[in-house]
Structure formats: C-alpha cells, structure tokens
Amino acid sequence: MTTDVFQTILQYGAAVNLSARAKFQLTGNDRVRYLNGQVTNDVRRAKNDETLYACVTDAKGRVAGDVFIHTTAVALLIDAEPGLRESLGMRLERYIVADDAELADVTDGWQLWHVWGDAAAPVPEENALGSQESPHHVVRSNRFGVVGADLWIPSGTTPPAFDSLPVLSESELETWRVLQNIPRWPNELNAETFPPEAGLEARAMDFAKGCYIGQEVLSRIKTTGKMPRNLVHWESGHDIAAGTELHDPQDKVIGTVTSVAKHPLTGKFVIMAMVKAGTNVIAERDA
C-alpha cells in the first residue's frame, strides 16, 4: 500500500469488493432457533439493517469459521471467508434434522461490496432484498475496524460509483486489516483457536443466549479467565515472516507470527501473533 492510498483511506475511506466471500441463505420457520444453536452470538438480535458478527465453533470450542449475519423478511443471510464455502456449508447443514430450516449456497447470485467513509451508502428505512424497486441491499457493518456499509447487489448488476474513494486491492486490504488488528481466517482464526484468544469475546460472543456447539468449553474459559494463548499486535523494525516461531530467552517456543504488513507511513512492520498466555510479550518483542 502506498502512502497516498493510506492517507486517502484515513481521510475519506475506501471501498472493497468482497464478492468472492461465501454466501448462504437460511430459510424456514426454525431458521433463527436453528442458527442460534450453531454460532457464538445471539441470532435473535440479528437485524435487516446491520450485520451481527459471530463464530461457528466445534464441540471443543475452537473456531470452524467466522460469519456476518443479517435478516430479511423470509431468510437469514450469512457470509464468510471464500475458503470456507464448502466446509462451512457442510457444517451449517449437518445438524438440520427435524428443523424447519433449509440452507442454500447463494454465493454466485450476489456481489458483496463494503464501503466506509464519505461514500458509505445510508441504510434505507425499507431495506427489501431483491425487490423490483431496489435490487440493492444496504446493511451497516463493521468489518475492518471502521463502521461502514455492506452492499448486496445481484450478480451481473453494475455496482454504484464510489466517487473518488480508492477500491482496495486484496493486498491493500490485507495491509489495512493488519494495521487495524482484525483477526482473519485462517491466519488468526482456525481450528486451533478459541474465539476469546483472538479478542472476540465482546464482539462475537453472547454468554446469556443459551446452548450452542462448543458453548460449554467457552463458558468454562469465561468463568476461569484462563486462555492458552492471546493475540498480540506490535510494530518492529525487522521483517518477520508469517509462520515464524517466537522464542523466550530460554529458547522455548512461546508463539507464532500469524500476519505481517508494512506500515505505509512509518515503514515498520506491523505484526500479529498468537502467544502463550502469561508470556512477557514486551520482553520478547525487544529480545
């Protein structure tokens, strides 16, 4: 990312094309109750004008994917990382047995754009997905550390102009994400991670909603306050590749670098890493 692009984002915002993300539609009278038993947040609070962020976890409480959820009059719409399209679809469908719920993959039917800053589209009072009057669907969403808007647009439809905002490339968006300290699948969120380890307790979890897969383990972590690892974030003058092991002065492995990006202004490297809980992270950074 260039300095000029970074300064433009800070001043005016940006737009990103997220159309490659996996998209699912859940219909049926039991859709809210069913999905509420699959994710960490309370789906009963999902809205048609704002996304609800949540994690899908396995029976051991570890992350199987993270999702954004919003409602329409007849469905729940879910989007997730592109690489989760097959596995998450199977996971979300696996437990539908006697429920009045049906999951459909609608990835190819919709573009998904996200915009924040001056050109962020206002959310209309009547937000009818796919209606003849308004095929566009606008939903408030905080995906990259700044409140913006998601635009769901039928495939083949020309997206709206974003004025002078930069449309970020994949690498530019990745730099912005790391600078904003936003965990992502599979870098920070994966089958080895508990959601609280990635700092998602306040954003993606509801401990009063009732049972869901993995809830018992995660409630125990909440009660004890003990987590195996923590996500840390810092700047360094040295380039460190993702996947690099971090060691303490006794040469014991204390963690692993998960994401790295070069800061457009300082020239330093911004690093995200999963580090063993209780480690003196500052000392390790300076070592």
Secondary structure, DSSP 8 states (H G I E B T S, - for coil): --HHHHHHHHHHEEEEE-TTSEEEEEESTTHHHHHHTTBSS-GGG--SSB-EEEEEE-TTS-EEEEEEEEE-SSEEEEEE-GGGHHHHHHHHHHT-SSSS-EEEE-GGGEEEEEEEETT-----SS--TT-SS---EEEEEESSSSEEEEEEEETTS-----TT--B--HHHHHHHHHHTT---TTTTSSTT--GGGGT-HHHH--TTS---TTHHHHHHHHHH---SEEEEEEEESS---TT-EEE-TT--EEEEEEEEEE-TTT--EEEEEEEETT--HHHHHH-
